[in-house]
Amino acid sequence: MSAIPVVLDDMDPRPGSATSLLRTIVGLYFRRVDGWMSTARLIALMQALDVPEPATRTALARMKKKGLLVSRAVDGATGYALGEGAAEMLQKGDRRIFSPRNMGADDPWCLISFSVPEHQRPLRHQLRRRLHWIGAGIVTPALWICPGFLSDEVEDIVDEVGARGYVTLFTAGRPRVAGDLRTAVAGWWDLAALEELHRGFIAEASASVADDTVADDAVAPGVAFARYIRGVDSWRSIPYLDPGLPLDLLPADWPGARSAGIFAAISGRYADAGWQFVRTAA
């Protein structure tokens, strides 16, 4: 049996955990500081999020084991640099997180057909796991579906996990099904779970932008940093798991636009101040 490639991916523990918060800091700031931060600075940034030093060190060890970070000393200071392939992965994540897309009613779809032999079960599991993470829906166990604008990401996944010999992609028009397409879509995706993610983010993040009477420059830099990091951390997985389906195929009062608007408001209000805090930390 051939070995399954080790793939650097963007799948993380639950939002709000020390590891997830650290991953958010790495994604937002490491490329802005030439790909390296001292351990002392990372500990200080995490302490601004009320994460104690031992938890930060544990999270750093997990990020290192995963391949996102590598240990590196600079001018005698211990610290961490981005691992091989991390910058490219983070760049892909930027597009998802900060520029989420939505299908129009007439936009093309991508169908992913695969037949992975039983002796390659770990490969099949990894392929399905990665397809789920980019928001693909399940028509049948061997036929998945997603918006056509995600086809390049699907191609990358197929190549990265080494499944090219088992997968065929099709570009298709609007699916024709027996009965109502909205009902079929609700079977291909867990729309209730996606809606819960959006509404949970709205409930958690609304307070960060609710008080418009306070000038942005009156918010302490550390507070701005914490609000920005926690906002990004809470939002980051949503535009991966929600593929951006056409509104006419979603339940009424779909909360996606509202949650995206709140995230944009958090970014607009706190991103610059958060960066200034990072520049002066430890």
N, C-alpha and C positions, 0 to 999 in steps of 0.2 A: 504493500500500500504506500503510495507516495505521500510525503509529508504535506500537511496543510500550511501554507505560508502564514507567518505571523504578520498581521496587518495592523498598522497604526490607525486607530479610528477615533471618532469623536463621541463614543458612547461612554457615559459616566454614571457615577452613583447619583442618588437622589439630590435634587437641587437643595441648597442650604447646608449640605454636609461640608466638612472641612476640605475633602478632596475635590468636590465640585466647585467650591469657592476658589480654591487654588487654581483649578483648571481655568476658571473664568479670568483670573488675574493673568495667568500665562497667555491666554488667548488675546487679551486686550492690550497687554503692555510689553511683552518680551520683544516683539519685533520693533518696537519703538525705542528700545534701549540696546540695539545691536545684538539682540538674542541672548543676553546674559543678565542675571541679577545675582547679587550677593545673598547668601543665606540670611544675613542680618536684615536686609531690606525686606525680603519676603516674610520673615517673622514679624517685622513691624507692620507691614501691610495687613497681614492676617490678624494681628492684634487689634487693628482698627475695626475689624469685623467681629471682635469679641471671640476670636479663636485663640486659645492658649498655645504657647510654644510647643509643648509635646504633641498636640494634635497636628500642628503645622509640619513638624518633622516627620510624623507618620504619613501625612499626605504627600510630602516630598518624596518619601521612599516609594510610595505607590506610583507616583508619576514617573519616577525613575525606572521602576520595574516595568511599567507599561511602555516605556520607550519615548515618552513625550519629552522628558528632561534627561540630561546627562550631567554628572558632576564635573565641575571645572573651576579651577582656581585662577584668579586674575589679579596680578599685582599683590600676591600674597593673601588675598581674600578668598575664602571658600564661597562657592556659589553654584549656580546651575545654568546650563545653556540648553537651547532647543536640541532635541534629538534629530536624527536623520529623518527627513521627510515631514517633520513637524510643521515647518513653515508653510509648506504647500497645503497640508491638511487644514491648517488654521485659516489660510486664505480662502479655501473652499467654504469653510464654516462662516466666514464673514459674509459671503454672498447670501447664504441661507438666513443668517441671524438678522442682518441689517437691511436686506433687500428681499423680503419674502414675496413670492409670486402667486398669482391666482389664475386659473384657467378661465378662458371665455367659453361660452356654450359651444362654439364651433371649432375650438382648438383641437389639435390631434392628441391622441392617447398613445402610450407605449405599452405593448404587451410583452411580457417576459415568460417564455415557455422554457422549461428545463426538465431534464430527466437524468438525475444523478444516480448511478448504480448504488446498490445497498452497501457494497464494501467501501464506498466513499461517503458514508453517513455523516462524519464530521464536516466534510465539505458542504454537504447539503444543508446542514444546520447553520453553518457560518453564512452561506449565501442567503438563506431565509432571514437570518438575524439582521444582516446588513440591508436587505431589501425593506424589511419592516422599519428600520431606523431612518430610511429616507422617505417613509410615508407611502410605500406601495401597498395596494390592497390585494386581497386573495380572492380570485375567482374560483380556482380549484387549487389543491395543494401544489400542482405543477404548473399553474398558470396564474401569474400575478399581473397587476395593472397599475399604472401611474400616469400622471400627466406627461405629455410628450416632451415638455421642456426639461424633464428629469432624465431623458434618455442618455445623455452624456455621463451623468452620475452612475446610471446603471451599468454602462459600458466600463467605467472605471472599477466598479465593484466586481464585475465579472472577471476582469483582468487581475485585480489585486488578490482575489481568493483562489485564482487558478482554475476557474470553472468554464473557460471559453469553449472547451470541447463538448459541453453539456447544455449550453444555453443558446436560444435563438430569440432575437428581438424583432418585433413587428411594429411599424407605425400604422395606426388605425384611426378611422373616423369615430364618430359618436357610436357607442355600443348599441346594438339592437337586441333586446331581450324579450322574453315572454312576460308580458305584464308591464309594470311601471318601472322605468329606469331608476327613479329615486329609490324604490324599494330594493332593487338589485344593488345599488351603490351602498345602501345601509347594511347590506349583507357582506359586501366586500371589505368595508371599513367599519371599525368600531366607532361610529360617529358620537355615541354617547360619551365614550371615554375622551375623545378629542374635545368635545364641547366642555366637559368637566375641566380639562386642562386650561382652556381659555378662561372659563369663569373663575377658576381658582386663582389664576394670575391676576385677573381684574380685581378680585376681592383683596388680594395681598398687596398689589402694587398701587392701587388707586390713591392710597394715603400719601404716597411720595410726591404726587403732583396735585393734591387736592387744595392746598393752601396757596392760592395765587396772590395773596396779599403780602407774602414775604418775598422780597427781592432776592434774585438768585445770588447776588454777591453778599447777601446777609447770612447765607447758610455757611456754616463753618466748613473748611475744606475736608476735614475728616468725615463729617456727616455727609457731604456731597459724595465723597468717594464711596462710603458704605452704601448709600442709597443707590448709586449707580451700579456697583458690583452686584448687590443683591437683586436689583432689577434685571440686569443682564442674566444673572445666574438662574433666576426663576423663569425667564422667557426662553433661554437658549435652546431647550429641547423642543419647544412647541413648533417652530417652523420646520423642524426636521420631521416630526411625527405627523403634522398636518400638511398634506401635500398641496393644498390650495385648490380644492375642487371647485367646479363651477357653482355659483350661488344658487342656480335653479335646481340643483340636485341635492342641496343641503336643507336641513330643517329650517323652518321660519325662525326669524330672530337669531340667526347664527352669530355668535359673539366674536368671530375672528377679526373683523374690522375694528371693533372696539378695543380688543386687547392689543392689536398692533398699534393703534393710536396712542394708547397709554404707554406702551414701550417707547414709541417715538418721542413722546413728551418727556419721559424720564431721561432718554439719551440727550435730547436737546437741552434739558435743564442742568444736568449734572456731569456730562461727559468731560467738558473742558476743566471744570473745577476738580474732578476726580483725577485727571491727568496731572494737574498742578500739584496735587497732594502726593502722587506717586513720585514725581520728580524731586520732591524735597524730603521724602521718607528716608530714614537711616542712611 
